Amino acid sequence: MKQSINIQDQCLNQLRKDNTFVTVYLLNGFQLRGLIKGFDNFTVLLETEGKQQLIYKHAISTFVPQKNVSIELE
């Protein structure tokens, strides 16, 4: 049986590995900008100007990367 593709994890991992600058929009409209340093099932660790913020995924609306992300969907 073929395993299901987890696009969220693939995308976040590629953004982390490539050190791609991202804008994170929260559900309350607030914007955070920085680099993704890590993530798990519930949180994303974002670094901005040398300071780290742990953001709960349930508070995130959208990730907007500075450049396109290349992931494999097969």
C-alpha positions as CSV (number, residue, x, y, z in Angstrom):
1,M,0.0,0.0,0.0
2,K,1.3,3.4,-0.9
3,Q,1.9,5.9,1.9
4,S,0.1,9.2,1.8
5,I,2.0,12.3,1.0
6,N,2.4,14.9,3.7
7,I,2.7,18.1,1.7
8,Q,2.8,20.2,4.9
9,D,5.8,18.5,6.3
10,Q,7.6,18.3,2.9
11,C,7.0,22.1,2.3
12,L,8.1,23.1,5.8
13,N,11.2,20.9,5.7
14,Q,12.2,22.3,2.3
15,L,11.8,25.8,3.5
16,R,13.9,25.0,6.6
17,K,16.7,23.2,4.6
18,D,16.9,26.0,1.9
19,N,16.8,28.8,4.6
20,T,14.0,30.4,2.6
21,F,12.7,33.6,4.2
22,V,8.9,33.3,4.9
23,T,6.1,35.5,6.0
24,V,3.7,33.7,8.4
25,Y,0.2,35.1,8.6
26,L,-1.6,34.3,11.8
27,L,-5.4,33.9,12.1
28,N,-5.6,37.2,13.9
29,G,-4.0,39.0,10.9
30,F,-0.6,39.5,12.5
31,Q,2.4,38.9,10.2
32,L,5.7,37.3,11.3
33,R,8.7,37.2,9.0
34,G,11.8,35.0,9.4
35,L,13.4,31.6,8.8
36,I,11.9,28.3,9.8
37,K,14.3,26.5,12.1
38,G,12.2,23.5,13.0
39,F,8.7,22.2,13.3
40,D,6.6,19.3,14.7
41,N,3.0,18.2,14.6
42,F,1.9,21.2,16.6
43,T,4.4,24.0,16.4
44,V,6.8,25.9,14.1
45,L,10.0,27.5,15.3
46,L,10.6,30.8,13.5
47,E,13.8,32.9,13.8
48,T,13.7,36.6,13.2
49,E,16.8,38.9,13.7
50,G,18.5,36.3,15.9
51,K,15.4,35.8,18.2
52,Q,13.3,32.6,18.1
53,Q,9.5,32.3,18.3
54,L,7.6,29.1,18.8
55,I,4.3,29.4,17.0
56,Y,1.4,27.0,17.4
57,K,0.1,25.7,14.1
58,H,-3.5,26.2,15.1
59,A,-2.8,29.9,15.1
60,I,-1.3,30.0,11.6
61,S,-3.4,30.9,8.5
62,T,-0.8,31.0,5.7
63,F,2.9,30.6,4.9
64,V,4.2,32.8,2.1
65,P,7.8,31.9,1.0
66,Q,10.0,34.5,-0.6
67,K,10.7,32.0,-3.5
68,N,8.8,29.0,-4.8
69,V,9.2,25.7,-2.9
70,S,10.1,22.6,-4.9
71,I,8.7,19.4,-3.4
72,E,8.1,15.9,-4.9
73,L,4.4,14.7,-4.9
74,E,5.1,11.1,-5.9
